[in-house]
Amino acid sequence: MPITVKHHYIMTDNTLATRNLADIKKQINDCAASFGLNGAGVTLVCVSKTVEPERIVPVLAGGHRVFGENRVQEALSKWVDLKKQFSGVELHLLGPLQTNKVAHAVSVFDVIETVDREKLARALAREMEKNNKNLPVYIQVNTGGEEQKAGIDPNEADGFIALCRDELKLNVVGLMCIPPVDEEPSPHFALLKKIAQRNNIKNLSMGMSGDFETAVQFGATHVRIGSAIFGARN
Ligand SMILES: *Cc1c(COP(=O)(O)O)cnc(C)c1O
């Protein structure tokens, strides 16, 4: 299938992003092994927000299939076409979701990582029922209790998980967190893991370019990595 990109663009970036991706996969494996864990249990979510499709194509062509975006509109404009060109893509929503964008989100994303309030959970449940879908979802936990940050308060997490799972029948597969930028991330990863364990939840989406090795040490099943693959964003 023809790919509408400038050839030289592919060639330059192909080398860089795919090499970075391979390096990070190796670091994940090495790090996991050093803590007696299996690196194969850690999925790298390649975060392609702000990255033009032309620069994503080489990573897809190299065989990677799990990606993350943080905006619904941007995901639609890039991934409807990319998904036609490459089969088997698993696209994760990593950013805050407004209820008026739930229908679009459910149409383009395969996993929603940012379920963080009752209104959104209900809207997602309704939309998915309407479309006969039950996408895997993560509950986002605001482990740092930050005013400006999305996520359910850790003290309300158990009740919210129960609501999502038992009453709304959402397919809750994991928990997700973004630790405060200026803090040591370990306690946040440990807290997320503790909440997951007591609620019998398997997946932990935690760790980004700057702290994924710490996240792996604390049992991350999914690390979300953007700038270490594609370079710094503007
Ligand atoms: C942007 C973003 C990432 C990736 O951040 P990098 O530091 O570039 O790896 C991960 N998770 C979320 C929720 C993001 O918004």
The ligand as a Tripos MOL2 file, in Angstrom:
@<TRIPOS>MOLECULE
LIG
   15    15     1     0     0
SMALL
NO_CHARGES

@<TRIPOS>ATOM
      1 C1          3.5390   12.6940   27.0290 C.3       1 LIG1
      2 C2          3.1880   11.5930   27.9300 C.ar      1 LIG1
      3 C3          4.0620   10.5090   28.1180 C.ar      1 LIG1
      4 C4          5.4230   10.4230   27.4660 C.3       1 LIG1
      5 O1          6.3050   11.3370   28.0470 O.3       1 LIG1
      6 P1          7.8830   11.3290   27.6950 P.3       1 LIG1
      7 O2          8.5070   12.0010   28.8500 O.co2     1 LIG1
      8 O3          8.0360   12.0630   26.4230 O.co2     1 LIG1
      9 O4          8.2980    9.9120   27.5770 O.co2     1 LIG1
     10 C5          3.6550    9.4950   28.9580 C.ar      1 LIG1
     11 N1          2.4630    9.5210   29.5710 N.ar      1 LIG1
     12 C6          1.5920   10.5390   29.4120 C.ar      1 LIG1
     13 C7          0.2970   10.5130   30.1380 C.3       1 LIG1
     14 C8          1.9250   11.6040   28.5860 C.ar      1 LIG1
     15 O5          1.0560   12.6200   28.4510 O.3       1 LIG1
@<TRIPOS>BOND
     1     1     2 1
     2     2     3 ar
     3     2    14 ar
     4     3     4 1
     5     3    10 ar
     6     4     5 1
     7     5     6 1
     8     6     7 2
     9     6     8 1
    10     6     9 1
    11    10    11 ar
    12    11    12 ar
    13    12    13 1
    14    12    14 ar
    15    14    15 1
@<TRIPOS>SUBSTRUCTURE
     1 LIG1         1 GROUP 0 **** ****
